Amino acid sequence: AFSGDGSRVASASRDKTVRIWDAASGKELQKLEGHTDRVYGVAFSGDGSRVASASEDKTVRIWDAASGKELQKLEGHTRDVTAVAFSGDGSKLASASDDKRS
């Protein structure tokens, strides 16, 4: 997923991490660790300050994009969480899961 200004890219990985990269140089800026299973999807908030991640560990996590600190862990899905998306103003977050909840 690209940040709103296109300067950074967030990637999801089977190694249970989210990584944030500089889009121009390809340099790794942050490695976000905390999920206990593979990460399927990521999204930047509109202002680029936060990253959300969706994981096979049945959680959604919200991270500070600058520091890499985990801000919130959202639980409630009963199966893999496969995707996340912020609303345009960044005030809401949607998640998709194999459990058919949102």
MODELLER restraints for C-alpha pairs under 7 A, 6 or more apart:
rsr = mdl.restraints
at = mdl.atoms
rsr.add(forms.Gaussian(group=physical.xy_distance, feature=features.Distance(at['CA:1:A'], at['CA:9:A']), mean=5.49, stdev=0.5))
rsr.add(forms.Gaussian(group=physical.xy_distance, feature=features.Distance(at['CA:1:A'], at['CA:10:A']), mean=5.17, stdev=0.5))
rsr.add(forms.Gaussian(group=physical.xy_distance, feature=features.Distance(at['CA:1:A'], at['CA:11:A']), mean=6.60, stdev=0.5))
rsr.add(forms.Gaussian(group=physical.xy_distance, feature=features.Distance(at['CA:1:A'], at['CA:42:A']), mean=6.29, stdev=0.5))
rsr.add(forms.Gaussian(group=physical.xy_distance, feature=features.Distance(at['CA:1:A'], at['CA:43:A']), mean=5.66, stdev=0.5))
rsr.add(forms.Gaussian(group=physical.xy_distance, feature=features.Distance(at['CA:1:A'], at['CA:44:A']), mean=6.89, stdev=0.5))
rsr.add(forms.Gaussian(group=physical.xy_distance, feature=features.Distance(at['CA:2:A'], at['CA:8:A']), mean=5.82, stdev=0.5))
rsr.add(forms.Gaussian(group=physical.xy_distance, feature=features.Distance(at['CA:2:A'], at['CA:9:A']), mean=4.51, stdev=0.5))
rsr.add(forms.Gaussian(group=physical.xy_distance, feature=features.Distance(at['CA:2:A'], at['CA:10:A']), mean=6.42, stdev=0.5))
rsr.add(forms.Gaussian(group=physical.xy_distance, feature=features.Distance(at['CA:3:A'], at['CA:9:A']), mean=6.20, stdev=0.5))
rsr.add(forms.Gaussian(group=physical.xy_distance, feature=features.Distance(at['CA:3:A'], at['CA:44:A']), mean=5.54, stdev=0.5))
rsr.add(forms.Gaussian(group=physical.xy_distance, feature=features.Distance(at['CA:3:A'], at['CA:48:A']), mean=5.43, stdev=0.5))
rsr.add(forms.Gaussian(group=physical.xy_distance, feature=features.Distance(at['CA:4:A'], at['CA:46:A']), mean=5.70, stdev=0.5))
rsr.add(forms.Gaussian(group=physical.xy_distance, feature=features.Distance(at['CA:4:A'], at['CA:47:A']), mean=6.48, stdev=0.5))
rsr.add(forms.Gaussian(group=physical.xy_distance, feature=features.Distance(at['CA:4:A'], at['CA:48:A']), mean=6.07, stdev=0.5))
rsr.add(forms.Gaussian(group=physical.xy_distance, feature=features.Distance(at['CA:7:A'], at['CA:22:A']), mean=6.17, stdev=0.5))
rsr.add(forms.Gaussian(group=physical.xy_distance, feature=features.Distance(at['CA:7:A'], at['CA:23:A']), mean=5.24, stdev=0.5))
rsr.add(forms.Gaussian(group=physical.xy_distance, feature=features.Distance(at['CA:7:A'], at['CA:24:A']), mean=6.91, stdev=0.5))
rsr.add(forms.Gaussian(group=physical.xy_distance, feature=features.Distance(at['CA:8:A'], at['CA:20:A']), mean=6.61, stdev=0.5))
rsr.add(forms.Gaussian(group=physical.xy_distance, feature=features.Distance(at['CA:8:A'], at['CA:21:A']), mean=5.46, stdev=0.5))
rsr.add(forms.Gaussian(group=physical.xy_distance, feature=features.Distance(at['CA:8:A'], at['CA:22:A']), mean=4.72, stdev=0.5))
rsr.add(forms.Gaussian(group=physical.xy_distance, feature=features.Distance(at['CA:8:A'], at['CA:23:A']), mean=4.80, stdev=0.5))
rsr.add(forms.Gaussian(group=physical.xy_distance, feature=features.Distance(at['CA:9:A'], at['CA:20:A']), mean=5.61, stdev=0.5))
rsr.add(forms.Gaussian(group=physical.xy_distance, feature=features.Distance(at['CA:9:A'], at['CA:21:A']), mean=5.10, stdev=0.5))
rsr.add(forms.Gaussian(group=physical.xy_distance, feature=features.Distance(at['CA:9:A'], at['CA:22:A']), mean=6.47, stdev=0.5))
rsr.add(forms.Gaussian(group=physical.xy_distance, feature=features.Distance(at['CA:9:A'], at['CA:23:A']), mean=5.78, stdev=0.5))
rsr.add(forms.Gaussian(group=physical.xy_distance, feature=features.Distance(at['CA:10:A'], at['CA:18:A']), mean=6.75, stdev=0.5))
rsr.add(forms.Gaussian(group=physical.xy_distance, feature=features.Distance(at['CA:10:A'], at['CA:19:A']), mean=5.55, stdev=0.5))
rsr.add(forms.Gaussian(group=physical.xy_distance, feature=features.Distance(at['CA:10:A'], at['CA:20:A']), mean=4.41, stdev=0.5))
rsr.add(forms.Gaussian(group=physical.xy_distance, feature=features.Distance(at['CA:10:A'], at['CA:21:A']), mean=6.29, stdev=0.5))
rsr.add(forms.Gaussian(group=physical.xy_distance, feature=features.Distance(at['CA:10:A'], at['CA:42:A']), mean=6.62, stdev=0.5))
rsr.add(forms.Gaussian(group=physical.xy_distance, feature=features.Distance(at['CA:11:A'], at['CA:18:A']), mean=5.61, stdev=0.5))
rsr.add(forms.Gaussian(group=physical.xy_distance, feature=features.Distance(at['CA:11:A'], at['CA:19:A']), mean=5.31, stdev=0.5))
rsr.add(forms.Gaussian(group=physical.xy_distance, feature=features.Distance(at['CA:11:A'], at['CA:20:A']), mean=6.50, stdev=0.5))
rsr.add(forms.Gaussian(group=physical.xy_distance, feature=features.Distance(at['CA:11:A'], at['CA:42:A']), mean=6.65, stdev=0.5))
rsr.add(forms.Gaussian(group=physical.xy_distance, feature=features.Distance(at['CA:12:A'], at['CA:18:A']), mean=4.96, stdev=0.5))
rsr.add(forms.Gaussian(group=physical.xy_distance, feature=features.Distance(at['CA:12:A'], at['CA:19:A']), mean=6.92, stdev=0.5))
rsr.add(forms.Gaussian(group=physical.xy_distance, feature=features.Distance(at['CA:12:A'], at['CA:39:A']), mean=5.18, stdev=0.5))
rsr.add(forms.Gaussian(group=physical.xy_distance, feature=features.Distance(at['CA:12:A'], at['CA:40:A']), mean=5.73, stdev=0.5))
rsr.add(forms.Gaussian(group=physical.xy_distance, feature=features.Distance(at['CA:12:A'], at['CA:41:A']), mean=5.60, stdev=0.5))
rsr.add(forms.Gaussian(group=physical.xy_distance, feature=features.Distance(at['CA:12:A'], at['CA:42:A']), mean=6.13, stdev=0.5))
rsr.add(forms.Gaussian(group=physical.xy_distance, feature=features.Distance(at['CA:13:A'], at['CA:38:A']), mean=6.07, stdev=0.5))
rsr.add(forms.Gaussian(group=physical.xy_distance, feature=features.Distance(at['CA:13:A'], at['CA:39:A']), mean=5.24, stdev=0.5))
rsr.add(forms.Gaussian(group=physical.xy_distance, feature=features.Distance(at['CA:13:A'], at['CA:40:A']), mean=6.84, stdev=0.5))
rsr.add(forms.Gaussian(group=physical.xy_distance, feature=features.Distance(at['CA:14:A'], at['CA:38:A']), mean=4.26, stdev=0.5))
rsr.add(forms.Gaussian(group=physical.xy_distance, feature=features.Distance(at['CA:14:A'], at['CA:39:A']), mean=5.95, stdev=0.5))
rsr.add(forms.Gaussian(group=physical.xy_distance, feature=features.Distance(at['CA:15:A'], at['CA:38:A']), mean=5.90, stdev=0.5))
rsr.add(forms.Gaussian(group=physical.xy_distance, feature=features.Distance(at['CA:16:A'], at['CA:35:A']), mean=5.49, stdev=0.5))
rsr.add(forms.Gaussian(group=physical.xy_distance, feature=features.Distance(at['CA:16:A'], at['CA:36:A']), mean=6.16, stdev=0.5))
rsr.add(forms.Gaussian(group=physical.xy_distance, feature=features.Distance(at['CA:16:A'], at['CA:37:A']), mean=5.12, stdev=0.5))
rsr.add(forms.Gaussian(group=physical.xy_distance, feature=features.Distance(at['CA:16:A'], at['CA:38:A']), mean=4.37, stdev=0.5))
rsr.add(forms.Gaussian(group=physical.xy_distance, feature=features.Distance(at['CA:16:A'], at['CA:39:A']), mean=5.49, stdev=0.5))
rsr.add(forms.Gaussian(group=physical.xy_distance, feature=features.Distance(at['CA:17:A'], at['CA:31:A']), mean=6.69, stdev=0.5))
rsr.add(forms.Gaussian(group=physical.xy_distance, feature=features.Distance(at['CA:17:A'], at['CA:32:A']), mean=5.59, stdev=0.5))
rsr.add(forms.Gaussian(group=physical.xy_distance, feature=features.Distance(at['CA:17:A'], at['CA:33:A']), mean=5.15, stdev=0.5))
rsr.add(forms.Gaussian(group=physical.xy_distance, feature=features.Distance(at['CA:17:A'], at['CA:35:A']), mean=6.76, stdev=0.5))
rsr.add(forms.Gaussian(group=physical.xy_distance, feature=features.Distance(at['CA:17:A'], at['CA:39:A']), mean=6.59, stdev=0.5))
rsr.add(forms.Gaussian(group=physical.xy_distance, feature=features.Distance(at['CA:18:A'], at['CA:31:A']), mean=5.98, stdev=0.5))
rsr.add(forms.Gaussian(group=physical.xy_distance, feature=features.Distance(at['CA:18:A'], at['CA:32:A']), mean=4.97, stdev=0.5))
rsr.add(forms.Gaussian(group=physical.xy_distance, feature=features.Distance(at['CA:18:A'], at['CA:33:A']), mean=6.85, stdev=0.5))
rsr.add(forms.Gaussian(group=physical.xy_distance, feature=features.Distance(at['CA:19:A'], at['CA:28:A']), mean=6.97, stdev=0.5))
rsr.add(forms.Gaussian(group=physical.xy_distance, feature=features.Distance(at['CA:19:A'], at['CA:30:A']), mean=5.60, stdev=0.5))
rsr.add(forms.Gaussian(group=physical.xy_distance, feature=features.Distance(at['CA:19:A'], at['CA:31:A']), mean=4.58, stdev=0.5))
rsr.add(forms.Gaussian(group=physical.xy_distance, feature=features.Distance(at['CA:19:A'], at['CA:32:A']), mean=5.98, stdev=0.5))
rsr.add(forms.Gaussian(group=physical.xy_distance, feature=features.Distance(at['CA:20:A'], at['CA:28:A']), mean=6.02, stdev=0.5))
rsr.add(forms.Gaussian(group=physical.xy_distance, feature=features.Distance(at['CA:20:A'], at['CA:29:A']), mean=5.46, stdev=0.5))
rsr.add(forms.Gaussian(group=physical.xy_distance, feature=features.Distance(at['CA:20:A'], at['CA:30:A']), mean=5.03, stdev=0.5))
rsr.add(forms.Gaussian(group=physical.xy_distance, feature=features.Distance(at['CA:20:A'], at['CA:31:A']), mean=6.57, stdev=0.5))
rsr.add(forms.Gaussian(group=physical.xy_distance, feature=features.Distance(at['CA:21:A'], at['CA:27:A']), mean=5.54, stdev=0.5))
rsr.add(forms.Gaussian(group=physical.xy_distance, feature=features.Distance(at['CA:21:A'], at['CA:28:A']), mean=4.44, stdev=0.5))
rsr.add(forms.Gaussian(group=physical.xy_distance, feature=features.Distance(at['CA:21:A'], at['CA:29:A']), mean=5.24, stdev=0.5))
rsr.add(forms.Gaussian(group=physical.xy_distance, feature=features.Distance(at['CA:22:A'], at['CA:28:A']), mean=6.41, stdev=0.5))
rsr.add(forms.Gaussian(group=physical.xy_distance, feature=features.Distance(at['CA:22:A'], at['CA:29:A']), mean=6.49, stdev=0.5))
rsr.add(forms.Gaussian(group=physical.xy_distance, feature=features.Distance(at['CA:30:A'], at['CA:68:A']), mean=5.99, stdev=0.5))
rsr.add(forms.Gaussian(group=physical.xy_distance, feature=features.Distance(at['CA:31:A'], at['CA:68:A']), mean=6.90, stdev=0.5))
rsr.add(forms.Gaussian(group=physical.xy_distance, feature=features.Distance(at['CA:32:A'], at['CA:68:A']), mean=5.61, stdev=0.5))
rsr.add(forms.Gaussian(group=physical.xy_distance, feature=features.Distance(at['CA:35:A'], at['CA:55:A']), mean=6.97, stdev=0.5))
rsr.add(forms.Gaussian(group=physical.xy_distance, feature=features.Distance(at['CA:35:A'], at['CA:57:A']), mean=6.70, stdev=0.5))
rsr.add(forms.Gaussian(group=physical.xy_distance, feature=features.Distance(at['CA:36:A'], at['CA:57:A']), mean=5.81, stdev=0.5))
rsr.add(forms.Gaussian(group=physical.xy_distance, feature=features.Distance(at['CA:37:A'], at['CA:55:A']), mean=6.49, stdev=0.5))
rsr.add(forms.Gaussian(group=physical.xy_distance, feature=features.Distance(at['CA:37:A'], at['CA:56:A']), mean=5.47, stdev=0.5))
rsr.add(forms.Gaussian(group=physical.xy_distance, feature=features.Distance(at['CA:37:A'], at['CA:57:A']), mean=5.04, stdev=0.5))
rsr.add(forms.Gaussian(group=physical.xy_distance, feature=features.Distance(at['CA:38:A'], at['CA:55:A']), mean=5.77, stdev=0.5))
rsr.add(forms.Gaussian(group=physical.xy_distance, feature=features.Distance(at['CA:38:A'], at['CA:56:A']), mean=5.53, stdev=0.5))
rsr.add(forms.Gaussian(group=physical.xy_distance, feature=features.Distance(at['CA:39:A'], at['CA:53:A']), mean=6.88, stdev=0.5))
rsr.add(forms.Gaussian(group=physical.xy_distance, feature=features.Distance(at['CA:39:A'], at['CA:54:A']), mean=5.79, stdev=0.5))
rsr.add(forms.Gaussian(group=physical.xy_distance, feature=features.Distance(at['CA:39:A'], at['CA:55:A']), mean=4.19, stdev=0.5))
rsr.add(forms.Gaussian(group=physical.xy_distance, feature=features.Distance(at['CA:39:A'], at['CA:56:A']), mean=6.25, stdev=0.5))
rsr.add(forms.Gaussian(group=physical.xy_distance, feature=features.Distance(at['CA:40:A'], at['CA:54:A']), mean=5.63, stdev=0.5))
rsr.add(forms.Gaussian(group=physical.xy_distance, feature=features.Distance(at['CA:40:A'], at['CA:55:A']), mean=5.43, stdev=0.5))
rsr.add(forms.Gaussian(group=physical.xy_distance, feature=features.Distance(at['CA:40:A'], at['CA:82:A']), mean=5.29, stdev=0.5))
rsr.add(forms.Gaussian(group=physical.xy_distance, feature=features.Distance(at['CA:40:A'], at['CA:83:A']), mean=6.60, stdev=0.5))
rsr.add(forms.Gaussian(group=physical.xy_distance, feature=features.Distance(at['CA:41:A'], at['CA:53:A']), mean=5.65, stdev=0.5))
rsr.add(forms.Gaussian(group=physical.xy_distance, feature=features.Distance(at['CA:41:A'], at['CA:54:A']), mean=5.04, stdev=0.5))
rsr.add(forms.Gaussian(group=physical.xy_distance, feature=features.Distance(at['CA:41:A'], at['CA:82:A']), mean=6.01, stdev=0.5))
rsr.add(forms.Gaussian(group=physical.xy_distance, feature=features.Distance(at['CA:41:A'], at['CA:83:A']), mean=4.81, stdev=0.5))
rsr.add(forms.Gaussian(group=physical.xy_distance, feature=features.Distance(at['CA:41:A'], at['CA:84:A']), mean=6.35, stdev=0.5))
rsr.add(forms.Gaussian(group=physical.xy_distance, feature=features.Distance(at['CA:42:A'], at['CA:51:A']), mean=6.78, stdev=0.5))
rsr.add(forms.Gaussian(group=physical.xy_distance, feature=features.Distance(at['CA:42:A'], at['CA:52:A']), mean=5.50, stdev=0.5))
rsr.add(forms.Gaussian(group=physical.xy_distance, feature=features.Distance(at['CA:42:A'], at['CA:53:A']), mean=4.43, stdev=0.5))
rsr.add(forms.Gaussian(group=physical.xy_distance, feature=features.Distance(at['CA:42:A'], at['CA:54:A']), mean=6.35, stdev=0.5))
rsr.add(forms.Gaussian(group=physical.xy_distance, feature=features.Distance(at['CA:42:A'], at['CA:83:A']), mean=6.92, stdev=0.5))
rsr.add(forms.Gaussian(group=physical.xy_distance, feature=features.Distance(at['CA:42:A'], at['CA:84:A']), mean=6.20, stdev=0.5))
rsr.add(forms.Gaussian(group=physical.xy_distance, feature=features.Distance(at['CA:43:A'], at['CA:51:A']), mean=5.56, stdev=0.5))
rsr.add(forms.Gaussian(group=physical.xy_distance, feature=features.Distance(at['CA:43:A'], at['CA:52:A']), mean=5.30, stdev=0.5))
rsr.add(forms.Gaussian(group=physical.xy_distance, feature=features.Distance(at['CA:43:A'], at['CA:53:A']), mean=6.70, stdev=0.5))
rsr.add(forms.Gaussian(group=physical.xy_distance, feature=features.Distance(at['CA:43:A'], at['CA:84:A']), mean=6.22, stdev=0.5))
rsr.add(forms.Gaussian(group=physical.xy_distance, feature=features.Distance(at['CA:43:A'], at['CA:85:A']), mean=5.76, stdev=0.5))
rsr.add(forms.Gaussian(group=physical.xy_distance, feature=features.Distance(at['CA:43:A'], at['CA:86:A']), mean=6.95, stdev=0.5))
rsr.add(forms.Gaussian(group=physical.xy_distance, feature=features.Distance(at['CA:44:A'], at['CA:50:A']), mean=5.83, stdev=0.5))
rsr.add(forms.Gaussian(group=physical.xy_distance, feature=features.Distance(at['CA:44:A'], at['CA:51:A']), mean=4.49, stdev=0.5))
rsr.add(forms.Gaussian(group=physical.xy_distance, feature=features.Distance(at['CA:44:A'], at['CA:52:A']), mean=6.47, stdev=0.5))
rsr.add(forms.Gaussian(group=physical.xy_distance, feature=features.Distance(at['CA:45:A'], at['CA:51:A']), mean=6.18, stdev=0.5))
rsr.add(forms.Gaussian(group=physical.xy_distance, feature=features.Distance(at['CA:45:A'], at['CA:86:A']), mean=5.66, stdev=0.5))
rsr.add(forms.Gaussian(group=physical.xy_distance, feature=features.Distance(at['CA:45:A'], at['CA:90:A']), mean=5.26, stdev=0.5))
rsr.add(forms.Gaussian(group=physical.xy_distance, feature=features.Distance(at['CA:46:A'], at['CA:88:A']), mean=5.94, stdev=0.5))
rsr.add(forms.Gaussian(group=physical.xy_distance, feature=features.Distance(at['CA:46:A'], at['CA:89:A']), mean=6.20, stdev=0.5))
rsr.add(forms.Gaussian(group=physical.xy_distance, feature=features.Distance(at['CA:46:A'], at['CA:90:A']), mean=5.66, stdev=0.5))
rsr.add(forms.Gaussian(group=physical.xy_distance, feature=features.Distance(at['CA:49:A'], at['CA:64:A']), mean=6.14, stdev=0.5))
rsr.add(forms.Gaussian(group=physical.xy_distance, feature=features.Distance(at['CA:49:A'], at['CA:65:A']), mean=5.31, stdev=0.5))
rsr.add(forms.Gaussian(group=physical.xy_distance, feature=features.Distance(at['CA:49:A'], at['CA:66:A']), mean=6.83, stdev=0.5))
rsr.add(forms.Gaussian(group=physical.xy_distance, feature=features.Distance(at['CA:50:A'], at['CA:62:A']), mean=6.64, stdev=0.5))
rsr.add(forms.Gaussian(group=physical.xy_distance, feature=features.Distance(at['CA:50:A'], at['CA:63:A']), mean=5.47, stdev=0.5))
rsr.add(forms.Gaussian(group=physical.xy_distance, feature=features.Distance(at['CA:50:A'], at['CA:64:A']), mean=4.76, stdev=0.5))
rsr.add(forms.Gaussian(group=physical.xy_distance, feature=features.Distance(at['CA:50:A'], at['CA:65:A']), mean=4.87, stdev=0.5))
rsr.add(forms.Gaussian(group=physical.xy_distance, feature=features.Distance(at['CA:51:A'], at['CA:62:A']), mean=5.71, stdev=0.5))
rsr.add(forms.Gaussian(group=physical.xy_distance, feature=features.Distance(at['CA:51:A'], at['CA:63:A']), mean=5.14, stdev=0.5))
rsr.add(forms.Gaussian(group=physical.xy_distance, feature=features.Distance(at['CA:51:A'], at['CA:64:A']), mean=6.50, stdev=0.5))
rsr.add(forms.Gaussian(group=physical.xy_distance, feature=features.Distance(at['CA:51:A'], at['CA:65:A']), mean=5.78, stdev=0.5))
rsr.add(forms.Gaussian(group=physical.xy_distance, feature=features.Distance(at['CA:52:A'], at['CA:60:A']), mean=6.79, stdev=0.5))
rsr.add(forms.Gaussian(group=physical.xy_distance, feature=features.Distance(at['CA:52:A'], at['CA:61:A']), mean=5.56, stdev=0.5))
rsr.add(forms.Gaussian(group=physical.xy_distance, feature=features.Distance(at['CA:52:A'], at['CA:62:A']), mean=4.42, stdev=0.5))
rsr.add(forms.Gaussian(group=physical.xy_distance, feature=features.Distance(at['CA:52:A'], at['CA:63:A']), mean=6.26, stdev=0.5))
rsr.add(forms.Gaussian(group=physical.xy_distance, feature=features.Distance(at['CA:52:A'], at['CA:84:A']), mean=6.64, stdev=0.5))
rsr.add(forms.Gaussian(group=physical.xy_distance, feature=features.Distance(at['CA:53:A'], at['CA:60:A']), mean=5.50, stdev=0.5))
rsr.add(forms.Gaussian(group=physical.xy_distance, feature=features.Distance(at['CA:53:A'], at['CA:61:A']), mean=5.28, stdev=0.5))
rsr.add(forms.Gaussian(group=physical.xy_distance, feature=features.Distance(at['CA:53:A'], at['CA:62:A']), mean=6.55, stdev=0.5))
rsr.add(forms.Gaussian(group=physical.xy_distance, feature=features.Distance(at['CA:53:A'], at['CA:84:A']), mean=6.53, stdev=0.5))
rsr.add(forms.Gaussian(group=physical.xy_distance, feature=features.Distance(at['CA:54:A'], at['CA:60:A']), mean=4.84, stdev=0.5))
rsr.add(forms.Gaussian(group=physical.xy_distance, feature=features.Distance(at['CA:54:A'], at['CA:61:A']), mean=6.92, stdev=0.5))
rsr.add(forms.Gaussian(group=physical.xy_distance, feature=features.Distance(at['CA:54:A'], at['CA:81:A']), mean=5.12, stdev=0.5))
rsr.add(forms.Gaussian(group=physical.xy_distance, feature=features.Distance(at['CA:54:A'], at['CA:82:A']), mean=5.60, stdev=0.5))
rsr.add(forms.Gaussian(group=physical.xy_distance, feature=features.Distance(at['CA:54:A'], at['CA:83:A']), mean=5.48, stdev=0.5))
rsr.add(forms.Gaussian(group=physical.xy_distance, feature=features.Distance(at['CA:54:A'], at['CA:84:A']), mean=6.04, stdev=0.5))
rsr.add(forms.Gaussian(group=physical.xy_distance, feature=features.Distance(at['CA:55:A'], at['CA:80:A']), mean=6.16, stdev=0.5))
rsr.add(forms.Gaussian(group=physical.xy_distance, feature=features.Distance(at['CA:55:A'], at['CA:81:A']), mean=5.12, stdev=0.5))
rsr.add(forms.Gaussian(group=physical.xy_distance, feature=features.Distance(at['CA:55:A'], at['CA:82:A']), mean=6.38, stdev=0.5))
rsr.add(forms.Gaussian(group=physical.xy_distance, feature=features.Distance(at['CA:56:A'], at['CA:80:A']), mean=4.16, stdev=0.5))
rsr.add(forms.Gaussian(group=physical.xy_distance, feature=features.Distance(at['CA:56:A'], at['CA:81:A']), mean=5.74, stdev=0.5))
rsr.add(forms.Gaussian(group=physical.xy_distance, feature=features.Distance(at['CA:57:A'], at['CA:80:A']), mean=6.28, stdev=0.5))
rsr.add(forms.Gaussian(group=physical.xy_distance, feature=features.Distance(at['CA:58:A'], at['CA:75:A']), mean=6.90, stdev=0.5))
rsr.add(forms.Gaussian(group=physical.xy_distance, feature=features.Distance(at['CA:58:A'], at['CA:77:A']), mean=5.56, stdev=0.5))
rsr.add(forms.Gaussian(group=physical.xy_distance, feature=features.Distance(at['CA:58:A'], at['CA:78:A']), mean=6.25, stdev=0.5))
rsr.add(forms.Gaussian(group=physical.xy_distance, feature=features.Distance(at['CA:58:A'], at['CA:79:A']), mean=5.48, stdev=0.5))
rsr.add(forms.Gaussian(group=physical.xy_distance, feature=features.Distance(at['CA:58:A'], at['CA:80:A']), mean=4.80, stdev=0.5))
rsr.add(forms.Gaussian(group=physical.xy_distance, feature=features.Distance(at['CA:58:A'], at['CA:81:A']), mean=5.37, stdev=0.5))
rsr.add(forms.Gaussian(group=physical.xy_distance, feature=features.Distance(at['CA:59:A'], at['CA:73:A']), mean=6.71, stdev=0.5))
rsr.add(forms.Gaussian(group=physical.xy_distance, feature=features.Distance(at['CA:59:A'], at['CA:74:A']), mean=5.62, stdev=0.5))
rsr.add(forms.Gaussian(group=physical.xy_distance, feature=features.Distance(at['CA:59:A'], at['CA:75:A']), mean=5.08, stdev=0.5))
rsr.add(forms.Gaussian(group=physical.xy_distance, feature=features.Distance(at['CA:59:A'], at['CA:77:A']), mean=6.87, stdev=0.5))
rsr.add(forms.Gaussian(group=physical.xy_distance, feature=features.Distance(at['CA:59:A'], at['CA:81:A']), mean=6.51, stdev=0.5))
rsr.add(forms.Gaussian(group=physical.xy_distance, feature=features.Distance(at['CA:60:A'], at['CA:73:A']), mean=5.96, stdev=0.5))
rsr.add(forms.Gaussian(group=physical.xy_distance, feature=features.Distance(at['CA:60:A'], at['CA:74:A']), mean=5.01, stdev=0.5))
rsr.add(forms.Gaussian(group=physical.xy_distance, feature=features.Distance(at['CA:60:A'], at['CA:75:A']), mean=6.76, stdev=0.5))
rsr.add(forms.Gaussian(group=physical.xy_distance, feature=features.Distance(at['CA:61:A'], at['CA:72:A']), mean=5.66, stdev=0.5))
rsr.add(forms.Gaussian(group=physical.xy_distance, feature=features.Distance(at['CA:61:A'], at['CA:73:A']), mean=4.53, stdev=0.5))
rsr.add(forms.Gaussian(group=physical.xy_distance, feature=features.Distance(at['CA:61:A'], at['CA:74:A']), mean=6.00, stdev=0.5))
rsr.add(forms.Gaussian(group=physical.xy_distance, feature=features.Distance(at['CA:62:A'], at['CA:70:A']), mean=6.06, stdev=0.5))
rsr.add(forms.Gaussian(group=physical.xy_distance, feature=features.Distance(at['CA:62:A'], at['CA:71:A']), mean=5.47, stdev=0.5))
rsr.add(forms.Gaussian(group=physical.xy_distance, feature=features.Distance(at['CA:62:A'], at['CA:72:A']), mean=5.12, stdev=0.5))
rsr.add(forms.Gaussian(group=physical.xy_distance, feature=features.Distance(at['CA:62:A'], at['CA:73:A']), mean=6.53, stdev=0.5))
rsr.add(forms.Gaussian(group=physical.xy_distance, feature=features.Distance(at['CA:63:A'], at['CA:69:A']), mean=5.60, stdev=0.5))
rsr.add(forms.Gaussian(group=physical.xy_distance, feature=features.Distance(at['CA:63:A'], at['CA:70:A']), mean=4.40, stdev=0.5))
rsr.add(forms.Gaussian(group=physical.xy_distance, feature=features.Distance(at['CA:63:A'], at['CA:71:A']), mean=5.14, stdev=0.5))
rsr.add(forms.Gaussian(group=physical.xy_distance, feature=features.Distance(at['CA:64:A'], at['CA:70:A']), mean=6.40, stdev=0.5))
rsr.add(forms.Gaussian(group=physical.xy_distance, feature=features.Distance(at['CA:64:A'], at['CA:71:A']), mean=6.43, stdev=0.5))
rsr.add(forms.Gaussian(group=physical.xy_distance, feature=features.Distance(at['CA:77:A'], at['CA:97:A']), mean=6.99, stdev=0.5))
rsr.add(forms.Gaussian(group=physical.xy_distance, feature=features.Distance(at['CA:77:A'], at['CA:99:A']), mean=6.66, stdev=0.5))
rsr.add(forms.Gaussian(group=physical.xy_distance, feature=features.Distance(at['CA:77:A'], at['CA:101:A']), mean=6.85, stdev=0.5))
rsr.add(forms.Gaussian(group=physical.xy_distance, feature=features.Distance(at['CA:78:A'], at['CA:99:A']), mean=5.97, stdev=0.5))
rsr.add(forms.Gaussian(group=physical.xy_distance, feature=features.Distance(at['CA:79:A'], at['CA:97:A']), mean=6.42, stdev=0.5))
rsr.add(forms.Gaussian(group=physical.xy_distance, feature=features.Distance(at['CA:79:A'], at['CA:98:A']), mean=5.60, stdev=0.5))
rsr.add(forms.Gaussian(group=physical.xy_distance, feature=features.Distance(at['CA:79:A'], at['CA:99:A']), mean=5.26, stdev=0.5))
rsr.add(forms.Gaussian(group=physical.xy_distance, feature=features.Distance(at['CA:80:A'], at['CA:97:A']), mean=5.63, stdev=0.5))
rsr.add(forms.Gaussian(group=physical.xy_distance, feature=features.Distance(at['CA:80:A'], at['CA:98:A']), mean=5.79, stdev=0.5))
rsr.add(forms.Gaussian(group=physical.xy_distance, feature=features.Distance(at['CA:81:A'], at['CA:95:A']), mean=6.95, stdev=0.5))
rsr.add(forms.Gaussian(group=physical.xy_distance, feature=features.Distance(at['CA:81:A'], at['CA:96:A']), mean=5.78, stdev=0.5))
rsr.add(forms.Gaussian(group=physical.xy_distance, feature=features.Distance(at['CA:81:A'], at['CA:97:A']), mean=4.21, stdev=0.5))
rsr.add(forms.Gaussian(group=physical.xy_distance, feature=features.Distance(at['CA:81:A'], at['CA:98:A']), mean=6.69, stdev=0.5))
rsr.add(forms.Gaussian(group=physical.xy_distance, feature=features.Distance(at['CA:82:A'], at['CA:96:A']), mean=5.59, stdev=0.5))
rsr.add(forms.Gaussian(group=physical.xy_distance, feature=features.Distance(at['CA:82:A'], at['CA:97:A']), mean=5.33, stdev=0.5))
rsr.add(forms.Gaussian(group=physical.xy_distance, feature=features.Distance(at['CA:83:A'], at['CA:95:A']), mean=5.61, stdev=0.5))
rsr.add(forms.Gaussian(group=physical.xy_distance, feature=features.Distance(at['CA:83:A'], at['CA:96:A']), mean=5.09, stdev=0.5))
rsr.add(forms.Gaussian(group=physical.xy_distance, feature=features.Distance(at['CA:84:A'], at['CA:93:A']), mean=6.93, stdev=0.5))
rsr.add(forms.Gaussian(group=physical.xy_distance, feature=features.Distance(at['CA:84:A'], at['CA:94:A']), mean=5.57, stdev=0.5))
rsr.add(forms.Gaussian(group=physical.xy_distance, feature=features.Distance(at['CA:84:A'], at['CA:95:A']), mean=4.41, stdev=0.5))
rsr.add(forms.Gaussian(group=physical.xy_distance, feature=features.Distance(at['CA:84:A'], at['CA:96:A']), mean=6.42, stdev=0.5))
rsr.add(forms.Gaussian(group=physical.xy_distance, feature=features.Distance(at['CA:85:A'], at['CA:93:A']), mean=5.69, stdev=0.5))
rsr.add(forms.Gaussian(group=physical.xy_distance, feature=features.Distance(at['CA:85:A'], at['CA:94:A']), mean=5.26, stdev=0.5))
rsr.add(forms.Gaussian(group=physical.xy_distance, feature=features.Distance(at['CA:85:A'], at['CA:95:A']), mean=6.60, stdev=0.5))
rsr.add(forms.Gaussian(group=physical.xy_distance, feature=features.Distance(at['CA:86:A'], at['CA:92:A']), mean=5.77, stdev=0.5))
rsr.add(forms.Gaussian(group=physical.xy_distance, feature=features.Distance(at['CA:86:A'], at['CA:93:A']), mean=4.47, stdev=0.5))
rsr.add(forms.Gaussian(group=physical.xy_distance, feature=features.Distance(at['CA:86:A'], at['CA:94:A']), mean=6.36, stdev=0.5))
rsr.add(forms.Gaussian(group=physical.xy_distance, feature=features.Distance(at['CA:87:A'], at['CA:93:A']), mean=6.18, stdev=0.5))
rsr.add(forms.Gaussian(group=physical.xy_distance, feature=features.Distance(at['CA:94:A'], at['CA:102:A']), mean=6.57, stdev=0.5))
rsr.add(forms.Gaussian(group=physical.xy_distance, feature=features.Distance(at['CA:95:A'], at['CA:102:A']), mean=5.52, stdev=0.5))
rsr.add(forms.Gaussian(group=physical.xy_distance, feature=features.Distance(at['CA:96:A'], at['CA:102:A']), mean=5.75, stdev=0.5))
